[in-house]
């Protein structure tokens, strides 16, 4: 399955839709128009790839709704050249958006099945995160820290303390917090010991789980 005019047209409509819903960052809109989301889902679902909805991927996980991906990215506000850690690679769609924004992406996936298939997809599509690790995101990547930004794409019941430590001063974390439903939360490290917390409404994510699978 390759890209074609039909899918490109649908991406333009999706991008317009996201603009209407409040995505003002031009580079993010451009990334939505450019990245072939249909290649990140099972071929049987490609016709559904450009509706603004979450879809199932392998191992009982989901590719987030395009609005959610764009909204989290807009909150993170990554600037070209920054170092960003993503927790929950999943299909790799969010990773590709970040790579499109020319940031140095580090990404962690705990599920081995997804880790394997998404590694292959990255090779095929020439998506190049600096590092793609099979591991437990709660631990972060101490050796590669500190990060300008951390984006968590699974619902975390608590603020992951270890990850806060891996943020630069001035760095931000975007994390959906909660069990059944989650509150989108942005935490900015304003000094070594001080963090500012802002919230941005309710969302629904698959849970962030401990340990590898
Ligand atoms: N960003 C993904 C969203 C995938 S859903 C996308 O665009 O497709 C969330 C993902 O987080 C799942 O793949 C799940 O396996 C992964 N995950 C859950 N807990 C994790 C953890 N502790 N560490 C790393 N990945 C985790």
Boltz pocket constraint, residues with backbone or C-beta under 6 A from the ligand:
constraints:
  - pocket:
      binder: B
      contacts: [[A, 61], [A, 62], [A, 63], [A, 64], [A, 87], [A, 88], [A, 89], [A, 90], [A, 91], [A, 92], [A, 93], [A, 94], [A, 95], [A, 108], [A, 109], [A, 110], [A, 111], [A, 114], [A, 135], [A, 136], [A, 137], [A, 138], [A, 153], [A, 154], [A, 206], [A, 207], [A, 208], [A, 209], [A, 210], [A, 211]]
      max_distance: 6.0
